[in-house]
Amino acid sequence: MATMTYRFAPRAPEPAPVDARPRIAVFGAAGATGQFAVRHALAQGQRVTALVAEPALWTLSHDDLDVVHADPLVPQSLQGVLEGHDAVLCLVGHKPEALGEREALRPRAPLAALATRHVVAAMAEAGVSRLVLMGAAGVGNSVAAGVLGLGRWLQWLIPEVMADKERQEALVRGSALRWTVLRPARLSHAPASGQLHVGENLRWGWRGIPREDLAALMVRLATDSSSVGKVLTVA
């Protein structure tokens, strides 16, 4: 009686599951508003990269958080850090994050536009297209929308800062990115209220905007395609 021998190939290992959750990079993560943005993105179940100039000073840890040394004023430090991300939140201020306390008090030219230029270039190199930018009310057509001439008053009071914010917004709007620009009025450290007025050509005034509310809005818009190409005042 003939016998037959069978050989079974070893079962190939199953591929590791793909993590489909959004991966968000946050510039200005160490700032007062940026820290809220990181926390809100993590609370939404997103994977977050906090890009900071001084990692040794960062204290928050989380399984879904990577802390990366990257200074937007040093373009070489941005090489490769945005690979694999789905969106970028840009909350850079007009002063460098790494400045010491004494240096921060010295008069110097605002640097938000320069830092943002480097971020935009790094995004293009990494193939990341979605950007949500924290700009400022009192820029572009929002100058005239300030109550009681507030927009023109800001242009007179801090002309260099406002000119820098104009340049920052212009280079983002002129890029090929899928951008959204937010123009918050005065930011405050008040507790989150969950009540924001957001819209194009919106009237704005002296009301303070809780930083946590603005951060939560930026995180939400990072995955919202309906806001692409829009400049929104937050008041």
C-alpha positions as CSV (number, residue, x, y, z in Angstrom):
1,M,0.0,0.0,0.0
2,A,1.5,3.3,-1.1
3,T,2.0,6.1,1.5
4,M,1.9,9.8,0.9
5,T,3.9,12.3,2.7
6,Y,2.7,15.9,3.2
7,R,4.9,18.8,4.1
8,F,3.2,21.9,5.5
9,A,5.0,25.2,5.1
10,P,5.3,27.1,8.4
11,R,2.5,29.7,8.8
12,A,3.8,33.2,8.0
13,P,3.6,35.6,10.9
14,E,0.6,37.9,10.8
15,P,1.6,41.5,10.0
16,A,1.5,43.9,12.9
17,P,-1.7,45.9,12.9
18,V,-1.5,49.4,11.4
19,D,-2.1,52.2,13.8
20,A,-4.6,54.4,11.8
21,R,-4.9,57.1,14.4
22,P,-3.8,60.6,13.3
23,R,-0.3,61.6,14.1
24,I,0.0,65.3,15.0
25,A,3.2,67.4,15.3
26,V,3.0,70.5,17.5
27,F,5.5,73.4,17.1
28,G,5.5,75.7,20.1
29,A,4.5,72.8,22.3
30,A,6.2,74.2,25.3
31,G,4.3,77.4,25.2
32,A,1.3,78.3,27.3
33,T,-1.2,77.4,24.5
34,G,0.9,74.6,22.9
35,Q,0.9,72.6,26.1
36,F,-2.9,72.6,26.0
37,A,-2.8,71.5,22.4
38,V,-0.6,68.5,23.2
39,R,-2.8,67.4,26.1
40,H,-6.0,67.8,24.1
41,A,-4.6,65.8,21.1
42,L,-3.6,63.0,23.5
43,A,-7.0,63.1,25.1
44,Q,-8.6,62.7,21.7
45,G,-6.5,59.5,21.2
46,Q,-4.1,61.0,18.7
47,R,-0.4,60.3,18.5
48,V,1.5,63.4,19.2
49,T,5.0,64.7,18.6
50,A,6.0,67.7,20.8
51,L,8.7,69.6,19.0
52,V,10.6,71.6,21.6
53,A,13.9,73.6,21.7
54,E,14.6,72.5,25.3
55,P,13.6,68.8,25.8
56,A,15.2,68.7,29.2
57,L,12.6,71.1,30.5
58,W,9.6,69.0,29.2
59,T,7.8,67.1,32.0
60,L,4.7,65.5,30.4
61,S,5.0,61.8,29.5
62,H,2.4,59.6,27.7
63,D,2.5,56.4,25.7
64,D,1.3,58.2,22.6
65,L,3.7,61.2,23.0
66,D,7.1,61.6,21.4
67,V,9.2,64.6,22.6
68,V,11.7,65.7,19.9
69,H,14.4,68.3,20.0
70,A,13.6,70.7,17.1
71,D,14.0,74.4,17.0
72,P,12.0,76.1,14.2
73,L,14.6,78.9,14.1
74,V,17.3,76.2,13.2
75,P,16.2,74.6,9.9
76,Q,18.8,71.8,10.2
77,S,17.1,70.6,13.4
78,L,13.8,70.0,11.5
79,Q,15.3,67.5,9.0
80,G,13.3,64.2,9.1
81,V,11.2,65.1,12.2
82,L,7.9,65.4,10.3
83,E,8.1,62.1,8.4
84,G,4.9,60.1,8.8
85,H,2.8,62.9,10.3
86,D,-0.7,63.7,9.2
87,A,-0.9,67.3,10.4
88,V,1.1,70.1,12.0
89,L,-0.1,72.6,14.6
90,C,2.1,75.8,14.5
91,L,1.9,77.8,17.7
92,V,5.2,79.6,17.5
93,G,5.3,83.0,19.1
94,H,7.3,86.1,18.2
95,K,10.1,85.2,20.7
96,P,12.3,82.1,20.5
97,E,11.3,79.3,22.9
98,A,14.9,78.7,24.0
99,L,15.6,82.3,25.1
100,G,16.6,82.6,28.7
101,E,14.6,84.9,31.0
102,R,17.0,87.8,30.7
103,E,17.4,87.4,26.9
104,A,13.6,87.4,26.5
105,L,13.4,90.8,28.1
106,R,15.8,92.4,25.6
107,P,14.3,94.1,22.6
108,R,14.7,92.1,19.4
109,A,13.0,91.7,16.1
110,P,9.9,89.3,16.2
111,L,10.7,85.9,14.7
112,A,7.4,84.1,14.2
113,A,7.5,84.6,10.4
114,L,11.0,83.2,10.1
115,A,10.2,80.2,12.3
116,T,7.1,79.5,10.3
117,R,9.0,79.7,7.0
118,H,11.2,76.9,8.2
119,V,8.2,74.8,9.4
120,V,6.5,75.2,6.0
121,A,9.7,74.1,4.2
122,A,10.1,71.1,6.5
123,M,6.5,70.1,5.8
124,A,7.0,70.3,2.1
125,E,10.1,68.2,2.3
126,A,8.3,65.6,4.4
127,G,5.2,65.5,2.3
128,V,3.0,66.7,5.1
129,S,0.3,69.0,3.8
130,R,-2.1,69.8,6.6
131,L,-1.3,72.9,8.7
132,V,-3.3,74.8,11.4
133,L,-1.6,78.1,12.2
134,M,-2.1,80.3,15.3
135,G,-2.0,83.8,13.9
136,A,-3.4,86.9,15.5
137,A,-6.4,89.2,15.2
138,G,-5.4,92.6,13.8
139,V,-3.9,91.1,10.6
140,G,-5.2,91.5,7.1
141,N,-8.9,92.3,6.8
142,S,-9.4,91.7,10.5
143,V,-7.7,95.1,11.2
144,A,-10.9,96.9,10.3
145,A,-13.1,94.3,12.1
146,G,-11.7,95.3,15.5
147,V,-14.2,97.2,17.6
148,L,-13.5,100.8,18.4
149,G,-10.4,100.8,16.1
150,L,-8.7,98.1,18.2
151,G,-7.0,96.6,15.1
152,R,-5.4,99.9,14.1
153,W,-4.5,100.6,17.7
154,L,-2.5,97.3,17.8
155,Q,-0.8,98.2,14.5
156,W,0.3,101.5,16.2
157,L,1.2,100.0,19.6
158,I,3.3,97.0,18.5
159,P,4.0,97.6,14.8
160,E,7.0,95.2,14.5
161,V,5.0,92.3,16.1
162,M,2.0,92.9,13.9
163,A,4.1,93.2,10.7
164,D,5.8,89.9,11.6
165,K,2.3,88.3,12.0
166,E,1.4,89.7,8.6
167,R,4.4,88.1,7.0
168,Q,3.8,84.8,8.9
169,E,0.2,84.6,7.6
170,A,1.1,85.7,4.1
171,L,3.7,82.9,3.6
172,V,1.3,80.3,4.9
173,R,-1.5,81.5,2.7
174,G,0.8,81.6,-0.3
175,S,2.0,78.0,0.2
176,A,0.8,74.8,-1.4
177,L,-0.2,73.4,2.0
178,R,-3.8,72.6,3.1
179,W,-3.8,75.4,5.7
180,T,-6.2,76.9,8.1
181,V,-5.2,80.2,9.8
182,L,-6.8,81.2,13.1
183,R,-6.8,84.8,14.3
184,P,-7.5,84.8,18.0
185,A,-8.1,88.1,19.8
186,R,-6.4,88.6,23.2
187,L,-5.4,85.3,24.7
188,S,-5.9,84.7,28.5
189,H,-5.1,82.2,31.1
190,A,-8.7,81.9,32.2
191,P,-10.2,78.4,32.6
192,A,-11.7,76.9,29.5
193,S,-15.2,78.0,28.8
194,G,-16.0,75.9,25.7
195,Q,-17.6,79.0,24.2
196,L,-15.8,80.5,21.2
197,H,-17.1,82.7,18.4
198,V,-15.4,81.5,15.2
199,G,-15.9,82.8,11.7
200,E,-14.6,84.7,8.7
201,N,-14.7,88.5,8.9
202,L,-15.9,88.2,12.5
203,R,-16.0,91.3,14.7
204,W,-13.6,91.1,17.6
205,G,-12.8,93.1,20.6
206,W,-11.3,93.1,24.2
207,R,-12.8,89.7,25.3
208,G,-10.0,87.3,26.4
209,I,-9.8,83.9,24.7
210,P,-8.9,81.1,27.1
211,R,-5.8,79.5,25.7
212,E,-7.2,76.0,26.4
213,D,-10.2,76.7,24.2
214,L,-8.1,77.9,21.3
215,A,-5.8,74.8,21.7
216,A,-8.9,72.5,21.6
217,L,-10.1,74.2,18.5
218,M,-6.8,73.8,16.7
219,V,-6.7,70.1,17.6
220,R,-10.2,69.6,16.2
221,L,-9.5,71.5,13.0
222,A,-6.3,69.4,12.3
223,T,-8.6,66.6,11.0
224,D,-11.4,68.9,9.7
225,S,-11.2,69.3,5.9
226,S,-14.0,71.8,5.8
227,S,-11.8,74.5,7.3
228,V,-9.0,74.1,4.7
229,G,-8.1,77.4,3.0
230,K,-10.0,79.5,5.5
231,V,-8.9,82.4,7.7
232,L,-11.0,82.3,10.9
233,T,-11.2,84.9,13.6
234,V,-11.6,83.6,17.1
235,A,-13.3,86.0,19.5
